Amino acid sequence: MTDQSKTPDSARDGRERPASGGDFGFATLAVHAGNRPEPHTGARITPIYQTSSFVFDSVDHAASLFNLQTFGNIYSRLGNPSVSALEERVAALEGGRGATACASGHAAQFLALTSLMETGDDLVASRFLYGGSFTQFSQSFKRFGWGCTFVDARDPDQVAAAIGPRTKAVFVESQSNPSGVLTDIAALADVAHAHGLPLIVDNTIPSPYLCRPFDLGADLITHSLTKFLGGHGNSLGGAIVESGRFDWKTSGKFPSLSEPNPGYHGLRFDETFGDFAFTVHAHAVALRDFGPTLSPFNAFMIMTGIETLPLRMERHVANAKLVAAWLHDHPKVAWVSYAGLPSSPQYDLGLRQMPRGVAPVFTFGLTGGYDAGIRLVEGVELFSHLANVGDTRSLILHPASTTHRQMSPEDRAQSGAGDDVVRISIGIEAVEDLIADLDQALTRC
Ligand SMILES: *Cc1c(COP(=O)(O)O)cnc(C)c1O
């Protein structure tokens, strides 16, 4: 939740407080949102509250906490002050009403959907997804009886055509990993809303510095905090952010949020918590019952990382533009899929939706195919060959032989991870060094 030490009423006012939003610029929020001096010791940085549980003032106090009449800390599976501070910061950066942090980006996707889906329901998802998300949606969620139809989300008509009577959400990545495909968030929000559905946007790759899905009409945002938000490749984390604008009640499609909850004496989340009902439910039911909690230590690491997000993203984008342009002109490179290149068919959408630049994660194709991909990732010296993105370090991967190897060749090609494809995540090093490293490694391809 945004701040668990507040009563529900003062938590509703959270957006007016300087620490969480107001009129401050993005770079100010990145440093200050969610962080106040700790009242007992004056510690300027929110400490790592490494405790599993919190002492109650009295039996009445405990009862009001358990009944959700007062927000406060009970047990760190449901909430912890280090984690709450991070939630407030992420919500402020996205311009959202509240956030729920959890153990990983995959946990965020799982928790977001458990609040929306019943057995037999389905979702419509872009087929340009992170490989792990494709597997999560197409295989593991199927075992809960959740169906998923994958479509080319660049085409809003395909999304509309896939929506059926039991569809509960539309899920896309603002900039897809690994293929770098952008989706027109405003157009897809219109399609989802015309069917009474929320649009969920995984905003991991651009981060809120480059793309703000709520300004374009999205209703929920998921993050892998592991990537650019944490930014240093040292901690896993995830978050779900809610815009506060979606009406969970009218359609009758979301009983977890609008029907009486037996675990809380018949409380209705949307009626009681209004524009942050989803966030309260995500803590009080989803985290409570499924348990993929973020550790206070990881919250602290990610919170610290976020403070330099604007500075890092500026350098990441500047480096990516130069590397992409250099690759584009290289004879062993068949194509480059980076929407920040003027030759990209998505260049205009990129300018409109991500005016500060396109995130530095993209793919390119090698004329030498699968074998050349393997020689390149084994030939680089400065780039790290590993399965992550959004680190200060530059990273490289050949998806067909690693992250996407569980998929069939057809699914791989369809999701932008064919045999010839190499993914890079450009770091913040000196760009000449990155180009020199790629140059020497490409001579072997
Ligand atoms: C990494 C990633 C995820 C999964 O996040 P984890 O923190 O690894 O669980 C989801 N979506 C995208 C776009 C990612 O890059």
The ligand as an SDF file (V2000), in Angstrom:
LIG
                    3D

 15 15  0  0  0  0  0  0  0  0999 V2000
   12.2200   -9.7780  -16.4000 C   0  0  0  0  0  0  0  0  0  0  0  0
   10.8690   -9.4640  -16.8750 C   0  0  0  0  0  0  0  0  0  0  0  0
    9.7340   -9.9960  -16.2490 C   0  0  0  0  0  0  0  0  0  0  0  0
    9.8370  -10.9390  -15.0680 C   0  0  0  0  0  0  0  0  0  0  0  0
   10.4090  -10.3270  -13.9880 O   0  0  0  0  0  0  0  0  0  0  0  0
   11.2120  -11.1220  -12.8210 P   0  0  0  0  0  0  0  0  0  0  0  0
   11.5650  -10.0480  -11.8690 O   0  0  0  0  0  0  0  0  0  0  0  0
   12.3910  -11.7590  -13.4720 O   0  0  0  0  0  0  0  0  0  0  0  0
   10.2470  -12.1360  -12.2900 O   0  0  0  0  0  0  0  0  0  0  0  0
    8.5070   -9.6310  -16.7130 C   0  0  0  0  0  0  0  0  0  0  0  0
    8.3730   -8.8020  -17.7690 N   0  0  0  0  0  0  0  0  0  0  0  0
    9.4380   -8.2800  -18.4090 C   0  0  0  0  0  0  0  0  0  0  0  0
    9.2260   -7.3760  -19.5680 C   0  0  0  0  0  0  0  0  0  0  0  0
   10.7060   -8.5970  -17.9900 C   0  0  0  0  0  0  0  0  0  0  0  0
   11.7690   -8.0680  -18.6430 O   0  0  0  0  0  0  0  0  0  0  0  0
  1  2  1  0
  2  3  1  0
  2 14  2  0
  3  4  1  0
  3 10  2  0
  4  5  1  0
  5  6  1  0
  6  7  2  0
  6  8  1  0
  6  9  1  0
 10 11  1  0
 11 12  2  0
 12 13  1  0
 12 14  1  0
 14 15  1  0
M  END
$$$$
